[in-house]
Amino acid sequence: MTDPTATLESFTAIVVEKVAALSDHLGAQSIPNPTLKEAGHVGYQGESLALRQARYDLARAAKSLQLLAQGPEDTALSLFRSAFDASNMEVLLRFRFFDAVPLDATTKEDGISTADLAAKVDLPLDVTERIVDVGGSLGHASIALASAMPRATFLVQDATAATVEEGRALVQQQFPELAPRIAHAQHDFFTPMPAEAVGAHVYLLQWILHDWTDADADADAVRILRGLVPALTKPGARVLISEAVRPAPPARLAHTLDDRVVMEEDLIMLASHASKERSVDEFTSLFEEADARFRLVATGGGVDGAFRSVLEYELCA
């Protein structure tokens, strides 16, 4: 049974001890040390019971150390998202990724590009690799911002009348002090902004674009951005994108829960909306497709892959 008073330091010492024991057993049985190289782990064929016990002891100590390092929230989230591991493996097996990727490639020439891999497995390339709250639902983002920005006013838009009324009631009943500065209106973001929303300082799209495709010049995500263009009349007006940012190629191991969540969200978007999470470059290409005058002017929250990030775009003259 694990000692409930154990600390990061004590578990680290146990891990070091168990690694040494496992290495001794591997050497005694002439079994190669495992590595993370493609062909660097052939299993533990012919292992003794003592070697197996050493492996299990190390795994338990390492798991306990991981739990302490993650904390309860990240641990719970990782358990929830572990179901996606099976889905990921199913995709890799169904489309025969393992047959398409060369093993033990040590140079760029020995490997395979993402474009060639996509062609080989017959999948799209991107699968292998102040304030108007647009589509703001009940207005939770505007409520949070209004509390931190006492001089700003907000317009929360949503496509359904019922959601607009529910959002308005939420503010009036639970945040009456904010009600004078938060308005709600029905709006379809595939159409140009109504007159009351033209000329704002900021247009916020939070968790919006990842629901919509960008397969061609008339794709839904492009249409959403084009609907904003006529409203950007105030000099210096910004469009803020608040959602996940996918790491730019080439692919890499997910060393943090944040990295992993981004890629899992990417699969969820593909399965549920035939859409995706996007890298910074993909967001910029999306904006430029909507209007060539758009420029990326600021980023925050992790531009090389982050579950929560903010990208800031301006329509230049």
ChimeraX commands (.cxc) that place a marker at each C-alpha (Angstrom):
marker #1 position 0.00,0.00,0.00 radius 0.5
marker #1 position 1.27,3.45,-0.90 radius 0.5
marker #1 position 2.32,5.63,2.01 radius 0.5
marker #1 position -0.16,8.58,2.04 radius 0.5
marker #1 position 2.50,10.82,3.58 radius 0.5
marker #1 position 5.02,10.16,0.77 radius 0.5
marker #1 position 6.35,13.21,-1.07 radius 0.5
marker #1 position 7.76,14.02,-4.49 radius 0.5
marker #1 position 11.25,13.55,-3.07 radius 0.5
marker #1 position 10.56,10.19,-1.46 radius 0.5
marker #1 position 8.85,8.79,-4.56 radius 0.5
marker #1 position 11.73,10.04,-6.70 radius 0.5
marker #1 position 14.17,8.14,-4.50 radius 0.5
marker #1 position 12.03,5.01,-4.85 radius 0.5
marker #1 position 11.95,5.40,-8.64 radius 0.5
marker #1 position 15.75,5.71,-8.77 radius 0.5
marker #1 position 16.08,2.59,-6.62 radius 0.5
marker #1 position 13.64,0.59,-8.77 radius 0.5
marker #1 position 15.29,1.70,-12.02 radius 0.5
marker #1 position 18.61,0.39,-10.75 radius 0.5
marker #1 position 17.03,-2.93,-9.77 radius 0.5
marker #1 position 15.32,-3.27,-13.15 radius 0.5
marker #1 position 18.55,-2.48,-15.00 radius 0.5
marker #1 position 20.37,-5.18,-13.00 radius 0.5
marker #1 position 17.74,-7.79,-13.95 radius 0.5
marker #1 position 17.82,-6.76,-17.61 radius 0.5
marker #1 position 21.59,-7.10,-17.70 radius 0.5
marker #1 position 21.53,-10.45,-15.95 radius 0.5
marker #1 position 19.10,-11.81,-18.53 radius 0.5
marker #1 position 20.75,-10.11,-21.54 radius 0.5
marker #1 position 17.54,-8.21,-22.38 radius 0.5
marker #1 position 18.18,-4.82,-24.05 radius 0.5
marker #1 position 17.23,-1.64,-22.22 radius 0.5
marker #1 position 13.97,-0.27,-23.70 radius 0.5
marker #1 position 13.99,3.12,-25.47 radius 0.5
marker #1 position 11.41,5.34,-27.16 radius 0.5
marker #1 position 12.88,4.77,-30.62 radius 0.5
marker #1 position 10.46,3.25,-33.14 radius 0.5
marker #1 position 12.15,-0.16,-32.97 radius 0.5
marker #1 position 13.76,0.40,-29.59 radius 0.5
marker #1 position 11.52,-1.84,-27.51 radius 0.5
marker #1 position 11.05,-5.51,-28.34 radius 0.5
marker #1 position 9.29,-6.40,-25.12 radius 0.5
marker #1 position 10.52,-8.53,-22.24 radius 0.5
marker #1 position 10.49,-11.95,-23.86 radius 0.5
marker #1 position 11.67,-14.71,-21.58 radius 0.5
marker #1 position 11.74,-12.49,-18.49 radius 0.5
marker #1 position 12.02,-14.03,-15.07 radius 0.5
marker #1 position 9.46,-13.51,-12.33 radius 0.5
marker #1 position 11.99,-11.30,-10.52 radius 0.5
marker #1 position 12.37,-9.06,-13.58 radius 0.5
marker #1 position 8.61,-8.78,-13.96 radius 0.5
marker #1 position 8.25,-7.86,-10.30 radius 0.5
marker #1 position 10.95,-5.20,-10.71 radius 0.5
marker #1 position 9.07,-3.72,-13.65 radius 0.5
marker #1 position 5.83,-3.60,-11.72 radius 0.5
marker #1 position 7.49,-2.04,-8.68 radius 0.5
marker #1 position 9.00,0.69,-10.85 radius 0.5
marker #1 position 5.70,1.30,-12.65 radius 0.5
marker #1 position 3.84,1.73,-9.35 radius 0.5
marker #1 position 6.41,4.14,-7.97 radius 0.5
marker #1 position 6.49,6.13,-11.22 radius 0.5
marker #1 position 2.67,6.26,-11.28 radius 0.5
marker #1 position 2.56,7.60,-7.75 radius 0.5
marker #1 position 5.15,10.24,-8.66 radius 0.5
marker #1 position 3.09,11.17,-11.72 radius 0.5
marker #1 position -0.07,11.53,-9.63 radius 0.5
marker #1 position 1.65,13.96,-7.27 radius 0.5
marker #1 position 3.12,15.94,-10.17 radius 0.5
marker #1 position -0.22,16.15,-11.99 radius 0.5
marker #1 position -2.47,16.98,-9.06 radius 0.5
marker #1 position -6.12,15.92,-8.68 radius 0.5
marker #1 position -7.63,18.05,-11.47 radius 0.5
marker #1 position -5.25,16.98,-14.23 radius 0.5
marker #1 position -5.42,13.38,-13.04 radius 0.5
marker #1 position -9.21,13.36,-13.25 radius 0.5
marker #1 position -9.09,14.93,-16.71 radius 0.5
marker #1 position -6.52,12.41,-17.92 radius 0.5
marker #1 position -8.75,9.54,-16.75 radius 0.5
marker #1 position -11.73,11.08,-18.55 radius 0.5
marker #1 position -9.74,11.48,-21.75 radius 0.5
marker #1 position -8.10,8.06,-21.66 radius 0.5
marker #1 position -11.01,6.74,-23.73 radius 0.5
marker #1 position -9.60,8.69,-26.66 radius 0.5
marker #1 position -6.45,6.57,-26.59 radius 0.5
marker #1 position -8.46,3.64,-27.90 radius 0.5
marker #1 position -9.95,5.84,-30.62 radius 0.5
marker #1 position -6.51,7.06,-31.62 radius 0.5
marker #1 position -5.22,3.50,-31.86 radius 0.5
marker #1 position -8.23,2.49,-33.94 radius 0.5
marker #1 position -7.48,5.23,-36.48 radius 0.5
marker #1 position -3.78,4.27,-36.63 radius 0.5
marker #1 position -4.63,0.61,-37.19 radius 0.5
marker #1 position -7.54,1.14,-39.59 radius 0.5
marker #1 position -5.53,3.39,-41.88 radius 0.5
marker #1 position -2.33,1.32,-41.49 radius 0.5
marker #1 position -0.14,4.16,-40.23 radius 0.5
marker #1 position 2.33,1.65,-38.82 radius 0.5
marker #1 position 2.95,0.21,-42.28 radius 0.5
marker #1 position 3.37,3.66,-43.81 radius 0.5
marker #1 position 5.96,5.12,-41.43 radius 0.5
marker #1 position 9.55,3.87,-41.87 radius 0.5
marker #1 position 11.21,2.59,-38.70 radius 0.5
marker #1 position 14.50,3.90,-37.31 radius 0.5
marker #1 position 14.69,6.92,-39.60 radius 0.5
marker #1 position 17.66,9.02,-38.51 radius 0.5
marker #1 position 17.58,11.75,-41.16 radius 0.5
marker #1 position 14.88,13.75,-42.92 radius 0.5
marker #1 position 15.59,11.81,-46.11 radius 0.5
marker #1 position 15.06,8.47,-44.34 radius 0.5
marker #1 position 11.68,9.51,-42.97 radius 0.5
marker #1 position 8.36,10.40,-44.57 radius 0.5
marker #1 position 6.78,13.84,-44.89 radius 0.5
marker #1 position 3.30,14.52,-43.54 radius 0.5
marker #1 position 2.10,15.15,-47.10 radius 0.5
marker #1 position 3.43,11.76,-48.27 radius 0.5
marker #1 position 2.02,10.05,-45.19 radius 0.5
marker #1 position -1.42,11.58,-45.77 radius 0.5
marker #1 position -1.37,10.37,-49.38 radius 0.5
marker #1 position -0.19,6.90,-48.36 radius 0.5
marker #1 position -2.96,6.38,-45.79 radius 0.5
marker #1 position -5.55,8.26,-47.88 radius 0.5
marker #1 position -6.42,10.91,-45.30 radius 0.5
marker #1 position -6.49,14.74,-45.50 radius 0.5
marker #1 position -3.16,16.40,-44.71 radius 0.5
marker #1 position -4.36,18.32,-41.66 radius 0.5
marker #1 position -5.68,15.16,-40.03 radius 0.5
marker #1 position -2.24,13.61,-39.99 radius 0.5
marker #1 position -0.49,16.48,-38.54 radius 0.5
marker #1 position -14.62,46.16,-26.20 radius 0.5
marker #1 position -16.52,44.06,-27.18 radius 0.5
marker #1 position -18.97,42.01,-29.33 radius 0.5
marker #1 position -19.16,38.39,-28.15 radius 0.5
marker #1 position -19.99,36.65,-31.43 radius 0.5
marker #1 position -21.82,33.37,-30.87 radius 0.5
marker #1 position -21.48,34.00,-27.17 radius 0.5
marker #1 position -24.31,31.73,-25.99 radius 0.5
marker #1 position -25.40,32.90,-22.51 radius 0.5
marker #1 position -22.56,35.40,-22.27 radius 0.5
marker #1 position -20.29,33.81,-19.68 radius 0.5
marker #1 position -17.17,35.27,-21.30 radius 0.5
marker #1 position -18.65,38.76,-21.34 radius 0.5
marker #1 position -19.71,38.44,-17.70 radius 0.5
marker #1 position -16.15,37.57,-16.71 radius 0.5
marker #1 position -14.68,40.36,-18.81 radius 0.5
marker #1 position -17.20,42.93,-17.60 radius 0.5
marker #1 position -16.25,42.20,-14.01 radius 0.5
marker #1 position -12.60,42.94,-14.85 radius 0.5
marker #1 position -13.26,45.89,-17.21 radius 0.5
marker #1 position -15.59,48.31,-15.40 radius 0.5
marker #1 position -15.70,50.87,-18.23 radius 0.5
marker #1 position -16.38,48.46,-21.12 radius 0.5
marker #1 position -19.76,47.62,-22.63 radius 0.5
marker #1 position -20.65,44.28,-24.21 radius 0.5
marker #1 position -23.03,42.89,-26.82 radius 0.5
marker #1 position -23.59,39.12,-26.62 radius 0.5
marker #1 position -24.91,37.54,-29.82 radius 0.5
marker #1 position -26.42,34.11,-30.38 radius 0.5
marker #1 position -28.44,32.55,-33.19 radius 0.5
marker #1 position -31.44,31.41,-31.14 radius 0.5
marker #1 position -33.97,33.65,-29.46 radius 0.5
marker #1 position -34.32,31.26,-26.50 radius 0.5
marker #1 position -30.58,31.44,-25.75 radius 0.5
marker #1 position -30.63,35.24,-26.01 radius 0.5
marker #1 position -33.49,35.45,-23.49 radius 0.5
marker #1 position -31.82,32.96,-21.16 radius 0.5
marker #1 position -28.58,34.93,-21.26 radius 0.5
marker #1 position -30.37,38.19,-20.57 radius 0.5
marker #1 position -32.18,36.63,-17.60 radius 0.5
marker #1 position -28.91,35.18,-16.27 radius 0.5
marker #1 position -27.28,38.61,-16.14 radius 0.5
marker #1 position -30.31,40.35,-14.66 radius 0.5
marker #1 position -30.85,37.76,-11.95 radius 0.5
marker #1 position -27.30,36.80,-10.97 radius 0.5
marker #1 position -25.21,39.81,-12.03 radius 0.5
marker #1 position -27.58,42.81,-11.81 radius 0.5
marker #1 position -24.66,45.21,-11.33 radius 0.5
marker #1 position -23.41,44.25,-14.80 radius 0.5
marker #1 position -26.78,44.38,-16.58 radius 0.5
marker #1 position -26.46,48.03,-17.73 radius 0.5
marker #1 position -23.25,47.15,-19.61 radius 0.5
marker #1 position -24.18,43.75,-21.13 radius 0.5
marker #1 position -26.76,43.63,-23.91 radius 0.5
marker #1 position -27.99,40.54,-25.75 radius 0.5
marker #1 position -29.13,40.22,-29.36 radius 0.5
marker #1 position -30.06,37.50,-31.82 radius 0.5
marker #1 position -27.68,37.23,-34.76 radius 0.5
marker #1 position -26.65,34.61,-37.34 radius 0.5
marker #1 position -22.87,34.93,-37.63 radius 0.5
marker #1 position -22.96,33.73,-41.24 radius 0.5
marker #1 position -24.48,37.09,-42.11 radius 0.5
marker #1 position -23.00,40.62,-41.84 radius 0.5
marker #1 position -23.12,42.32,-38.45 radius 0.5
marker #1 position -26.28,44.33,-37.70 radius 0.5
marker #1 position -26.04,48.11,-37.37 radius 0.5
marker #1 position -25.89,48.09,-33.56 radius 0.5
marker #1 position -22.75,45.92,-33.67 radius 0.5
marker #1 position -20.82,47.95,-36.25 radius 0.5
marker #1 position -17.84,49.97,-35.04 radius 0.5
marker #1 position -16.97,48.06,-31.86 radius 0.5
marker #1 position -13.43,47.99,-30.52 radius 0.5
marker #1 position -13.27,44.17,-30.23 radius 0.5
marker #1 position -15.09,41.20,-31.75 radius 0.5
marker #1 position -14.60,38.04,-29.69 radius 0.5
marker #1 position -15.03,34.53,-31.10 radius 0.5
marker #1 position -14.57,32.07,-28.25 radius 0.5
marker #1 position -14.70,28.37,-29.15 radius 0.5
marker #1 position -16.46,29.19,-32.43 radius 0.5
marker #1 position -14.23,28.57,-35.44 radius 0.5
marker #1 position -13.14,25.07,-34.44 radius 0.5
marker #1 position -16.74,23.92,-35.01 radius 0.5
marker #1 position -16.65,24.92,-38.68 radius 0.5
marker #1 position -14.79,23.71,-41.75 radius 0.5
marker #1 position -12.38,25.60,-43.99 radius 0.5
marker #1 position -12.17,23.15,-46.89 radius 0.5
marker #1 position -12.55,25.81,-49.59 radius 0.5
marker #1 position -12.94,29.55,-50.15 radius 0.5
marker #1 position -16.67,29.40,-49.35 radius 0.5
marker #1 position -16.26,27.25,-46.23 radius 0.5
marker #1 position -18.23,28.03,-43.09 radius 0.5
marker #1 position -15.28,29.32,-41.05 radius 0.5
marker #1 position -14.34,31.74,-43.82 radius 0.5
marker #1 position -17.94,32.96,-44.09 radius 0.5
marker #1 position -18.02,33.72,-40.36 radius 0.5
marker #1 position -14.94,35.93,-40.65 radius 0.5
marker #1 position -16.22,37.64,-43.80 radius 0.5
marker #1 position -19.37,38.57,-41.90 radius 0.5
marker #1 position -17.19,40.59,-39.50 radius 0.5
marker #1 position -15.37,42.62,-42.16 radius 0.5
marker #1 position -18.05,45.29,-42.78 radius 0.5
marker #1 position -18.30,45.94,-39.02 radius 0.5
marker #1 position -14.57,46.66,-38.58 radius 0.5
marker #1 position -14.89,50.38,-39.20 radius 0.5
marker #1 position -13.18,51.70,-36.07 radius 0.5
marker #1 position -9.42,52.25,-36.52 radius 0.5
marker #1 position -7.51,49.62,-34.59 radius 0.5
marker #1 position -10.52,47.33,-34.14 radius 0.5
marker #1 position -9.54,43.78,-33.26 radius 0.5
marker #1 position -10.90,40.28,-33.81 radius 0.5
marker #1 position -9.94,38.01,-30.89 radius 0.5
marker #1 position -9.91,34.24,-31.31 radius 0.5
marker #1 position -10.06,32.38,-28.00 radius 0.5
marker #1 position -9.75,28.61,-28.37 radius 0.5
marker #1 position -7.21,25.82,-28.62 radius 0.5
marker #1 position -4.11,26.23,-30.78 radius 0.5
marker #1 position -2.67,23.08,-32.33 radius 0.5
marker #1 position 1.13,22.68,-32.45 radius 0.5
marker #1 position 2.69,23.42,-35.82 radius 0.5
marker #1 position 4.24,20.46,-37.70 radius 0.5
marker #1 position 6.26,18.35,-37.35 radius 0.5
marker #1 position 4.38,16.24,-34.84 radius 0.5
marker #1 position 5.93,15.60,-31.44 radius 0.5
marker #1 position 5.29,13.62,-28.28 radius 0.5
marker #1 position 2.69,15.16,-25.99 radius 0.5
marker #1 position 4.71,15.85,-22.86 radius 0.5
marker #1 position 1.94,17.65,-20.95 radius 0.5
marker #1 position -1.78,17.21,-20.41 radius 0.5
marker #1 position -2.30,20.51,-22.25 radius 0.5
marker #1 position -0.56,19.15,-25.36 radius 0.5
marker #1 position -2.61,16.00,-25.23 radius 0.5
marker #1 position -5.94,17.78,-24.75 radius 0.5
marker #1 position -5.34,19.92,-27.85 radius 0.5
marker #1 position -4.81,16.88,-30.07 radius 0.5
marker #1 position -7.78,15.04,-28.54 radius 0.5
marker #1 position -9.98,18.08,-29.15 radius 0.5
marker #1 position -8.76,17.99,-32.74 radius 0.5
marker #1 position -10.08,14.43,-33.09 radius 0.5
marker #1 position -13.37,15.39,-31.41 radius 0.5
marker #1 position -13.87,18.25,-33.88 radius 0.5
marker #1 position -13.12,15.92,-36.80 radius 0.5
marker #1 position -15.59,13.30,-35.57 radius 0.5
marker #1 position -18.40,15.63,-34.53 radius 0.5
marker #1 position -18.17,18.53,-37.02 radius 0.5
marker #1 position -15.77,17.41,-39.78 radius 0.5
marker #1 position -13.68,20.35,-38.56 radius 0.5
marker #1 position -10.48,20.72,-36.54 radius 0.5
marker #1 position -8.32,22.65,-34.12 radius 0.5
marker #1 position -5.87,24.92,-35.94 radius 0.5
marker #1 position -2.28,26.03,-35.64 radius 0.5
marker #1 position -1.41,29.74,-35.65 radius 0.5
marker #1 position -0.47,29.53,-39.32 radius 0.5
marker #1 position -3.77,27.84,-40.15 radius 0.5
marker #1 position -5.72,30.55,-38.33 radius 0.5
marker #1 position -3.80,33.21,-40.23 radius 0.5
marker #1 position -4.47,31.49,-43.56 radius 0.5
marker #1 position -8.15,31.34,-42.62 radius 0.5
marker #1 position -8.25,35.09,-41.94 radius 0.5
marker #1 position -6.37,35.89,-45.14 radius 0.5
marker #1 position -8.83,33.76,-47.12 radius 0.5
marker #1 position -11.65,35.83,-45.65 radius 0.5
marker #1 position -9.90,39.12,-46.43 radius 0.5
marker #1 position -6.29,39.64,-47.53 radius 0.5
marker #1 position -6.04,42.75,-45.32 radius 0.5
marker #1 position -6.19,40.75,-42.06 radius 0.5
marker #1 position -2.94,40.63,-40.08 radius 0.5
marker #1 position -1.97,38.73,-36.92 radius 0.5
marker #1 position -0.89,41.38,-34.42 radius 0.5
marker #1 position -0.61,39.56,-31.08 radius 0.5
marker #1 position -0.72,36.12,-29.51 radius 0.5
marker #1 position -1.02,34.83,-25.98 radius 0.5
marker #1 position -1.39,31.67,-23.98 radius 0.5
marker #1 position 0.91,29.46,-26.01 radius 0.5
marker #1 position 1.32,29.76,-29.75 radius 0.5
marker #1 position 3.05,26.40,-30.18 radius 0.5
marker #1 position 0.14,24.36,-28.93 radius 0.5
marker #1 position -2.16,25.27,-26.05 radius 0.5
marker #1 position -5.66,24.27,-24.98 radius 0.5
marker #1 position -6.49,27.89,-24.20 radius 0.5
marker #1 position -4.91,30.62,-26.25 radius 0.5
marker #1 position -5.78,34.03,-27.69 radius 0.5
marker #1 position -4.94,35.27,-31.16 radius 0.5
marker #1 position -5.48,38.93,-32.10 radius 0.5
marker #1 position -6.15,40.03,-35.68 radius 0.5
marker #1 position -6.55,43.46,-37.23 radius 0.5
marker #1 position -7.99,44.52,-40.58 radius 0.5
marker #1 position -5.28,46.75,-42.03 radius 0.5
marker #1 position -5.85,49.47,-44.63 radius 0.5
marker link #1:1,2 radius 0.2
marker link #1:2,3 radius 0.2
marker link #1:3,4 radius 0.2
marker link #1:4,5 radius 0.2
marker link #1:5,6 radius 0.2
marker link #1:6,7 radius 0.2
marker link #1:7,8 radius 0.2
marker link #1:8,9 radius 0.2
marker link #1:9,10 radius 0.2
marker link #1:10,11 radius 0.2
marker link #1:11,12 radius 0.2
marker link #1:12,13 radius 0.2
marker link #1:13,14 radius 0.2
marker link #1:14,15 radius 0.2
marker link #1:15,16 radius 0.2
marker link #1:16,17 radius 0.2
marker link #1:17,18 radius 0.2
marker link #1:18,19 radius 0.2
marker link #1:19,20 radius 0.2
marker link #1:20,21 radius 0.2
marker link #1:21,22 radius 0.2
marker link #1:22,23 radius 0.2
marker link #1:23,24 radius 0.2
marker link #1:24,25 radius 0.2
marker link #1:25,26 radius 0.2
marker link #1:26,27 radius 0.2
marker link #1:27,28 radius 0.2
marker link #1:28,29 radius 0.2
marker link #1:29,30 radius 0.2
marker link #1:30,31 radius 0.2
marker link #1:31,32 radius 0.2
marker link #1:32,33 radius 0.2
marker link #1:33,34 radius 0.2
marker link #1:34,35 radius 0.2
marker link #1:35,36 radius 0.2
marker link #1:36,37 radius 0.2
marker link #1:37,38 radius 0.2
marker link #1:38,39 radius 0.2
marker link #1:39,40 radius 0.2
marker link #1:40,41 radius 0.2
marker link #1:41,42 radius 0.2
marker link #1:42,43 radius 0.2
marker link #1:43,44 radius 0.2
marker link #1:44,45 radius 0.2
marker link #1:45,46 radius 0.2
marker link #1:46,47 radius 0.2
marker link #1:47,48 radius 0.2
marker link #1:48,49 radius 0.2
marker link #1:49,50 radius 0.2
marker link #1:50,51 radius 0.2
marker link #1:51,52 radius 0.2
marker link #1:52,53 radius 0.2
marker link #1:53,54 radius 0.2
marker link #1:54,55 radius 0.2
marker link #1:55,56 radius 0.2
marker link #1:56,57 radius 0.2
marker link #1:57,58 radius 0.2
marker link #1:58,59 radius 0.2
marker link #1:59,60 radius 0.2
marker link #1:60,61 radius 0.2
marker link #1:61,62 radius 0.2
marker link #1:62,63 radius 0.2
marker link #1:63,64 radius 0.2
marker link #1:64,65 radius 0.2
marker link #1:65,66 radius 0.2
marker link #1:66,67 radius 0.2
marker link #1:67,68 radius 0.2
marker link #1:68,69 radius 0.2
marker link #1:69,70 radius 0.2
marker link #1:70,71 radius 0.2
marker link #1:71,72 radius 0.2
marker link #1:72,73 radius 0.2
marker link #1:73,74 radius 0.2
marker link #1:74,75 radius 0.2
marker link #1:75,76 radius 0.2
marker link #1:76,77 radius 0.2
marker link #1:77,78 radius 0.2
marker link #1:78,79 radius 0.2
marker link #1:79,80 radius 0.2
marker link #1:80,81 radius 0.2
marker link #1:81,82 radius 0.2
marker link #1:82,83 radius 0.2
marker link #1:83,84 radius 0.2
marker link #1:84,85 radius 0.2
marker link #1:85,86 radius 0.2
marker link #1:86,87 radius 0.2
marker link #1:87,88 radius 0.2
marker link #1:88,89 radius 0.2
marker link #1:89,90 radius 0.2
marker link #1:90,91 radius 0.2
marker link #1:91,92 radius 0.2
marker link #1:92,93 radius 0.2
marker link #1:93,94 radius 0.2
marker link #1:94,95 radius 0.2
marker link #1:95,96 radius 0.2
marker link #1:96,97 radius 0.2
marker link #1:97,98 radius 0.2
marker link #1:98,99 radius 0.2
marker link #1:99,100 radius 0.2
marker link #1:100,101 radius 0.2
marker link #1:101,102 radius 0.2
marker link #1:102,103 radius 0.2
marker link #1:103,104 radius 0.2
marker link #1:104,105 radius 0.2
marker link #1:105,106 radius 0.2
marker link #1:106,107 radius 0.2
marker link #1:107,108 radius 0.2
marker link #1:108,109 radius 0.2
marker link #1:109,110 radius 0.2
marker link #1:110,111 radius 0.2
marker link #1:111,112 radius 0.2
marker link #1:112,113 radius 0.2
marker link #1:113,114 radius 0.2
marker link #1:114,115 radius 0.2
marker link #1:115,116 radius 0.2
marker link #1:116,117 radius 0.2
marker link #1:117,118 radius 0.2
marker link #1:118,119 radius 0.2
marker link #1:119,120 radius 0.2
marker link #1:120,121 radius 0.2
marker link #1:121,122 radius 0.2
marker link #1:122,123 radius 0.2
marker link #1:123,124 radius 0.2
marker link #1:124,125 radius 0.2
marker link #1:125,126 radius 0.2
marker link #1:126,127 radius 0.2
marker link #1:127,128 radius 0.2
marker link #1:128,129 radius 0.2
marker link #1:130,131 radius 0.2
marker link #1:131,132 radius 0.2
marker link #1:132,133 radius 0.2
marker link #1:133,134 radius 0.2
marker link #1:134,135 radius 0.2
marker link #1:135,136 radius 0.2
marker link #1:136,137 radius 0.2
marker link #1:137,138 radius 0.2
marker link #1:138,139 radius 0.2
marker link #1:139,140 radius 0.2
marker link #1:140,141 radius 0.2
marker link #1:141,142 radius 0.2
marker link #1:142,143 radius 0.2
marker link #1:143,144 radius 0.2
marker link #1:144,145 radius 0.2
marker link #1:145,146 radius 0.2
marker link #1:146,147 radius 0.2
marker link #1:147,148 radius 0.2
marker link #1:148,149 radius 0.2
marker link #1:149,150 radius 0.2
marker link #1:150,151 radius 0.2
marker link #1:151,152 radius 0.2
marker link #1:152,153 radius 0.2
marker link #1:153,154 radius 0.2
marker link #1:154,155 radius 0.2
marker link #1:155,156 radius 0.2
marker link #1:156,157 radius 0.2
marker link #1:157,158 radius 0.2
marker link #1:158,159 radius 0.2
marker link #1:159,160 radius 0.2
marker link #1:160,161 radius 0.2
marker link #1:161,162 radius 0.2
marker link #1:162,163 radius 0.2
marker link #1:163,164 radius 0.2
marker link #1:164,165 radius 0.2
marker link #1:165,166 radius 0.2
marker link #1:166,167 radius 0.2
marker link #1:167,168 radius 0.2
marker link #1:168,169 radius 0.2
marker link #1:169,170 radius 0.2
marker link #1:170,171 radius 0.2
marker link #1:171,172 radius 0.2
marker link #1:172,173 radius 0.2
marker link #1:173,174 radius 0.2
marker link #1:174,175 radius 0.2
marker link #1:175,176 radius 0.2
marker link #1:176,177 radius 0.2
marker link #1:177,178 radius 0.2
marker link #1:178,179 radius 0.2
marker link #1:179,180 radius 0.2
marker link #1:180,181 radius 0.2
marker link #1:181,182 radius 0.2
marker link #1:182,183 radius 0.2
marker link #1:183,184 radius 0.2
marker link #1:184,185 radius 0.2
marker link #1:185,186 radius 0.2
marker link #1:186,187 radius 0.2
marker link #1:187,188 radius 0.2
marker link #1:188,189 radius 0.2
marker link #1:189,190 radius 0.2
marker link #1:190,191 radius 0.2
marker link #1:191,192 radius 0.2
marker link #1:192,193 radius 0.2
marker link #1:193,194 radius 0.2
marker link #1:194,195 radius 0.2
marker link #1:195,196 radius 0.2
marker link #1:196,197 radius 0.2
marker link #1:197,198 radius 0.2
marker link #1:198,199 radius 0.2
marker link #1:199,200 radius 0.2
marker link #1:200,201 radius 0.2
marker link #1:201,202 radius 0.2
marker link #1:202,203 radius 0.2
marker link #1:203,204 radius 0.2
marker link #1:204,205 radius 0.2
marker link #1:205,206 radius 0.2
marker link #1:206,207 radius 0.2
marker link #1:207,208 radius 0.2
marker link #1:208,209 radius 0.2
marker link #1:209,210 radius 0.2
marker link #1:210,211 radius 0.2
marker link #1:211,212 radius 0.2
marker link #1:212,213 radius 0.2
marker link #1:213,214 radius 0.2
marker link #1:214,215 radius 0.2
marker link #1:215,216 radius 0.2
marker link #1:216,217 radius 0.2
marker link #1:217,218 radius 0.2
marker link #1:218,219 radius 0.2
marker link #1:219,220 radius 0.2
marker link #1:220,221 radius 0.2
marker link #1:221,222 radius 0.2
marker link #1:222,223 radius 0.2
marker link #1:223,224 radius 0.2
marker link #1:224,225 radius 0.2
marker link #1:225,226 radius 0.2
marker link #1:226,227 radius 0.2
marker link #1:227,228 radius 0.2
marker link #1:228,229 radius 0.2
marker link #1:229,230 radius 0.2
marker link #1:230,231 radius 0.2
marker link #1:231,232 radius 0.2
marker link #1:232,233 radius 0.2
marker link #1:233,234 radius 0.2
marker link #1:234,235 radius 0.2
marker link #1:235,236 radius 0.2
marker link #1:236,237 radius 0.2
marker link #1:237,238 radius 0.2
marker link #1:238,239 radius 0.2
marker link #1:239,240 radius 0.2
marker link #1:240,241 radius 0.2
marker link #1:241,242 radius 0.2
marker link #1:242,243 radius 0.2
marker link #1:243,244 radius 0.2
marker link #1:244,245 radius 0.2
marker link #1:245,246 radius 0.2
marker link #1:246,247 radius 0.2
marker link #1:247,248 radius 0.2
marker link #1:248,249 radius 0.2
marker link #1:249,250 radius 0.2
marker link #1:250,251 radius 0.2
marker link #1:251,252 radius 0.2
marker link #1:252,253 radius 0.2
marker link #1:253,254 radius 0.2
marker link #1:254,255 radius 0.2
marker link #1:255,256 radius 0.2
marker link #1:256,257 radius 0.2
marker link #1:257,258 radius 0.2
marker link #1:258,259 radius 0.2
marker link #1:259,260 radius 0.2
marker link #1:260,261 radius 0.2
marker link #1:261,262 radius 0.2
marker link #1:262,263 radius 0.2
marker link #1:263,264 radius 0.2
marker link #1:264,265 radius 0.2
marker link #1:265,266 radius 0.2
marker link #1:266,267 radius 0.2
marker link #1:267,268 radius 0.2
marker link #1:268,269 radius 0.2
marker link #1:269,270 radius 0.2
marker link #1:270,271 radius 0.2
marker link #1:271,272 radius 0.2
marker link #1:272,273 radius 0.2
marker link #1:273,274 radius 0.2
marker link #1:274,275 radius 0.2
marker link #1:275,276 radius 0.2
marker link #1:276,277 radius 0.2
marker link #1:277,278 radius 0.2
marker link #1:278,279 radius 0.2
marker link #1:279,280 radius 0.2
marker link #1:280,281 radius 0.2
marker link #1:281,282 radius 0.2
marker link #1:282,283 radius 0.2
marker link #1:283,284 radius 0.2
marker link #1:284,285 radius 0.2
marker link #1:285,286 radius 0.2
marker link #1:286,287 radius 0.2
marker link #1:287,288 radius 0.2
marker link #1:288,289 radius 0.2
marker link #1:289,290 radius 0.2
marker link #1:290,291 radius 0.2
marker link #1:291,292 radius 0.2
marker link #1:292,293 radius 0.2
marker link #1:293,294 radius 0.2
marker link #1:294,295 radius 0.2
marker link #1:295,296 radius 0.2
marker link #1:296,297 radius 0.2
marker link #1:297,298 radius 0.2
marker link #1:298,299 radius 0.2
marker link #1:299,300 radius 0.2
marker link #1:300,301 radius 0.2
marker link #1:301,302 radius 0.2
marker link #1:302,303 radius 0.2
marker link #1:303,304 radius 0.2
marker link #1:304,305 radius 0.2
marker link #1:305,306 radius 0.2
marker link #1:306,307 radius 0.2
marker link #1:307,308 radius 0.2
marker link #1:308,309 radius 0.2
marker link #1:309,310 radius 0.2
marker link #1:310,311 radius 0.2
marker link #1:311,312 radius 0.2
marker link #1:312,313 radius 0.2
marker link #1:313,314 radius 0.2
marker link #1:314,315 radius 0.2
marker link #1:315,316 radius 0.2
marker link #1:316,317 radius 0.2
view
